[in-house]
């Protein structure tokens, strides 16, 4: 019974949700204003969960890309064991950032690691979206509704990453940007919105949501065309 549930459950999305819940808990703790020692611990946990969420966003995008570009390979090679191993790796990698910052207080080294962690997924997300669009016509085994949903999700993931995470990359890598207090505050505010943006991603994963959205847009366009013709 448990194996059947795991086979159905979207493992990467569940882990992404867990990382978002950790971020929400940090925001609650931040409002509660604990003593400095506890706040520092939660600070490290928060950025650990941010890096983990970025990793699972890449996993979600990779999974959708494989469904379109390599459907046979994905069908025969995707197993619960492989997915769980990937999840363990994604949860482990952020320790490379957290441990130097917490135990050795190497802030500059941790800043560089954090920037690299955030920068590497950006070209990957672009590649997954481009490769998916290129392989759409050849994916005969995937329904048109599923194709629209996959492309919509990849576009949304790239949009979330560009708007909410890319400013942080600029802040860490560009010295002039890090000296700007306004840009500094803006980057951290945008980063706080990432769990909320992931909620939109969860909604888009549901079947029929993108189709209804496209249908609504088409109806609005048809109504506008009819109004313009009648006025003419």
Beta strands, then each sheet from edge to edge (+ up, - down):
end
